[in-house]
Amino acid sequence: MSEEEYLRKEIDAVEQQAARRIDPGTGALTISIAVLALLISLMLPWVGHDTGLSVVLGESTSFVPRLFSFFALGVGVLGSGITLAVRRWGLAWVCTLGLFAGSVTGVLSIWTQQTTTSNKAIGPGPGIGLIIAVIAVIVLLAKWVRIAASRPPQL
């Protein structure tokens, strides 16, 4: 193998490796702040007087807010942290899709706390922590969509 062929293969390998990586740029700061807001919201009330941490641990009987808490912590905190650390394009899309499901579940969890069935009293209403968590998940979704979609199509 000639030196030119070796150099061409090395350049192609570097190009493919760079194509799998993302560069969040200043969006990493926004993502970090939204993750911090998610973590702080765990200390605030989510459902009635139950804090976000008690919802995550299953001490609350509400199903939809608990499902949202798994999305918020799993994808919002852990997924965002891992994706920022390894900077892989595929993980950015996983975060985007997971946060989309989390944002829908979050809005649904606020709605379920405000509504009632015909034979029950009105729900306790969403706590400030739940509202902050849903806003943080929506901000994370917007940032990850922008980062994941910024990759040029591969020919």
DRENDO-152268 format. One record per atom (N, C-alpha, C): x, y, z; residue in three letters. Coordinates in steps of 0.2 Angstrom, whole numbers, plus 2048, in hexadecimal, padded with zeros to 3 digits. Layout:
BEGIN
XYZAla ...
This chain:
BEGIN
8047FA800Met 800800800Met 804806800Met 80380B7FCSer 8078117FBSer 805816801Ser 80981A801Glu 80881F807Glu 802823805Glu 8008257FFGlu 7FA8287FDGlu 7F48257FFGlu 7F481E7FEGlu 7EE81A800Glu 7ED81A807Glu 7F381980BTyr 7F3819812Tyr 7F081F815Tyr 7F2825812Leu 7F082C814Leu 7E882C813Leu 7E682A80DArg 7DF82B80BArg 7DB827810Arg 7DD821812Lys 7D981C816Lys 7D982081DLys 7DE82381FGlu 7DE826826Glu 7DA82C826Glu 7DA830820Ile 7D5836820Ile 7CE834820Ile 7CC82E81CAsp 7C582C81CAsp 7C3829823Asp 7C8826827Ala 7C682482EAla 7C582A832Ala 7C982F832Val 7C8835836Val 7C1838834Val 7C083982DGlu 7B983C82BGlu 7B383882EGlu 7B383182EGln 7AE82E830Gln 7AD82E838Gln 7B282F83BGln 7B2830842Gln 7AF837844Gln 7B183C840Ala 7AF842842Ala 7A7843840Ala 7A583F83BAla 79E83F839Ala 79983C83EAla 79C838843Arg 798835848Arg 79783A84EArg 79B83F84EArg 79C843854Arg 79884A853Arg 79584C859Ile 792853859Ile 79685885DIle 79485E85BAsp 79786485FAsp 792868861Asp 790867868Pro 78A86B86APro 78C87386BPro 79287586BGly 79487C86CGly 79187F872Gly 78E885871Thr 78B888877Thr 785885879Thr 782881875Gly 77C87D878Gly 77D87987DGly 78387787EAla 785872884Ala 78487688BAla 78587D88BLeu 783880891Leu 77C881892Leu 77888188DThr 77188188EThr 76E87B890Thr 77187588EIle 76F86E890Ile 77186D897Ile 777870899Ser 77986F8A0Ser 7748738A5Ser 7728798A3Ile 76E87C8A7Ile 7678798A8Ile 7658768A2Ala 75E8738A2Ala 75F86C8A6Ala 7648698A6Val 7658638AAVal 7658658B2Val 76986B8B3Leu 76986D8BALeu 76286F8BCLeu 75E8728B8Ala 7578748BAAla 75386D8BBAla 7548688B7Leu 7518628B8Leu 75285F8BFLeu 75985F8C1Leu 75B85D8C7Leu 7588618CDLeu 7588678CCIle 75586B8D2Ile 74D86A8D2Ile 74A8698CDSer 7438688CDSer 7418628D1Ser 74685D8D2Leu 7448578D6Leu 7438598DDLeu 74685E8E0Met 7458608E7Met 73E8648E8Met 73B8668E2Leu 73586A8E3Leu 72F8668E2Leu 7298688E4Pro 7238648E4Pro 7218638DCPro 71F85D8DBTrp 71D85B8D4Trp 7158598D4Trp 7138558D9Val 70C8528D9Val 70A8548E0Val 7058598E1Gly 70385A8E8Gly 70985D8ECGly 70A8598F1His 71085B8F6His 7168568F4His 7158518F0Asp 71B84D8EEAsp 7208508EAAsp 7268508ECThr 72C8528E8Thr 72D84E8E2Thr 7318518DEGly 73384D8D8Gly 7378478DAGly 73B8478DFLeu 73F8418E1Leu 73A83C8E4Leu 73583D8E7Ser 7308388EASer 72C8358E4Ser 72B8398DFVal 7278378D9Val 72C8318D5Val 7328338D5Val 73782E8D1Val 7388288D5Val 7388298DCLeu 7388238E0Leu 73281F8E1Leu 72D8218DEGly 72681D8DEGly 72281F8E4Gly 7238248E8Glu 71F8258EEGlu 7198298ECGlu 71882B8E6Ser 71282E8E4Ser 70E8298E0Ser 7078298E0Thr 7038258DCThr 7028278D5Thr 70482C8D3Ser 70382F8CCSer 70782C8C7Ser 7048288C2Phe 7088258BDPhe 70C8298B8Phe 70882E8B5Val 70B8328B0Val 7118368B2Val 71083A8B8Pro 71683D8BAPro 71C8398BBPro 71B8338BEArg 72082E8BFArg 72482C8B9Arg 72082B8B3Leu 7238298ADLeu 72782F8AALeu 7248358ABPhe 72883B8A9Phe 72E83B8ADPhe 72E83A8B3Ser 73483A8B7Ser 73A8368B4Ser 7388308B2Phe 73D82B8AFPhe 74082E8A9Phe 73B8318A5Phe 73E83489EPhe 74283A8A0Phe 74083E8A5Ala 7448448A6Ala 74B8428A9Ala 74B83D8AELeu 75283B8B1Leu 7568378ACLeu 7528328A9Gly 75682D8A5Gly 75983189EGly 75583489BVal 757837894Val 75983E896Val 75684289AGly 75884989BGly 75E84A89EGly 75F8468A4Val 7658478A8Val 76B8428A5Val 76983C8A6Leu 76E8378A4Leu 77083789DLeu 76B837898Gly 76C837891Gly 77083D88FGly 76E843891Ser 77184988FSer 778849892Ser 77A847898Gly 78084789AGly 785842896Gly 78283C895Ile 786837891Ile 78883A88AIle 78383D887Thr 78383F880Thr 788845880Thr 78884A885Leu 78D84F885Leu 79484C886Leu 79584788AAla 79B84488BAla 79E841885Ala 79A83D882Val 79D83987CVal 79C83C875Val 797841875Arg 79684586FArg 795841869Arg 79083C869Arg 78F838864Arg 78883A861Arg 78883A85ATrp 78283C856Trp 77C838858Trp 77D831858Gly 77782D859Gly 77482E860Gly 77882F865Leu 77683086CLeu 77283786CLeu 77483C868Ala 770842868Ala 769841865Ala 76883C860Trp 76283B85ETrp 75E837863Trp 761832867Val 75E82F86CVal 75B833871Val 75F838873Cys 75D83E878Cys 757841875Cys 75784386FThr 75284786BThr 74B84386CThr 74B83D86ALeu 74583986ALeu 743837871Leu 747836875Gly 74583587CGly 74283B880Gly 74584187ELeu 743847881Leu 73C84987ELeu 73B847877Phe 734848874Phe 72F844878Phe 73083E879Ala 72C83A87DAla 72B83D884Ala 73083F887Gly 73084288EGly 72C84888EGly 72D84D889Ser 729853889Ser 722852888Ser 72084D884Val 71984B883Val 71684888AVal 71A84488DThr 718841894Thr 718846899Thr 71C84B899Gly 71C85189EGly 71685589DGly 714857897Val 70E85B896Val 708857898Val 708851897Leu 70384C899Leu 70284C8A0Leu 70884C8A4Ser 70884B8ABSer 7058518AESer 7078578ABIle 70485D8AEIle 6FC85D8ADIle 6FA85B8A7Trp 6F385B8A6Trp 6EF8568AATrp 6F28508ACThr 6EF84B8B0Thr 6EE84E8B7Thr 6F38528B9Gln 6F28558C0Gln 6ED85B8C0Gln 6EA85D8BBGln 6E58628BBGln 6DE8608B9Gln 6DE85A8B7Thr 6D78588B5Thr 6D58528BAThr 6CF8508B8Thr 6CB84B8BDThr 6C78478B9Thr 6C58418BCThr 6BF83D8B9Thr 6B98408BBThr 6B383D8B9Ser 6AD8408BBSer 6AB83F8C2Ser 6AE83A8C5Asn 6AC8388CCAsn 6B283A8D1Asn 6B783D8D0Lys 6BC83F8D4Lys 6BD8478D5Lys 6C18498DAAla 6C28508DBAla 6C88528D6Ala 6C88588D5Ile 6CD85A8D0Ile 6D48598D3Ile 6D98578CFGly 6E08558D1Gly 6E385B8D5Gly 6E98598D8Pro 6EC85E8DCPro 6F08648D8Pro 6F08638D2Gly 6F38688CEGly 6FB8668CEGly 6FE8698C8Pro 7058678C8Pro 70986C8CCPro 70E8698CFGly 71386D8D3Gly 7188718CFGly 71B8768D2Ile 72087A8CEIle 7268768CCIle 7288718CFGly 72D86D8CDGly 72B8698C7Gly 7258678C6Leu 7238638C0Leu 7238688BALeu 72186E8BBIle 7218738B6Ile 7288758B4Ile 72C8768B8Ile 7338778B7Ile 7368718B3Ile 73586B8B5Ala 7388658B2Ala 7358658ABAla 72F8668AAVal 72C8668A3Val 72F86B89EVal 7308718A1Ile 73387689DIle 73B87489BIle 73E8728A0Ala 74587089FAla 74686A89AAla 74186589AVal 741860895Val 74086388EVal 73B86888EIle 73A86B887Ile 74086F885Ile 743872889Val 749876887Val 74F871885Val 75086B888Leu 754866886Leu 75286387FLeu 74C86287ELeu 74A85F878Leu 74C864872Leu 74A86A873Ala 74C86F86EAla 75387086DAla 75886F872Lys 75F86F871Lys 76186986DLys 75F86386FTrp 76185D86CTrp 75F85C865Trp 75985F864Val 75685F85DVal 75B863858Val 75D86985BArg 76186D857Arg 76886A856Arg 76B86785BIle 77186485BIle 77185D856Ile 76C859857Ala 76C853853Ala 76A85484CAla 76685A84AAla 76585B843Ala 76A85F840Ala 76F861843Ser 774865840Ser 77A86183CSer 77985B83DArg 77E857839Arg 77C857832Arg 78185882DPro 77F858826Pro 77E851824Pro 77985081FPro 77884981DPro 77E846819Pro 77F84081BGln 78583C818Gln 78383A811Gln 78783B80CLeu 786839805Leu 788832804Leu 
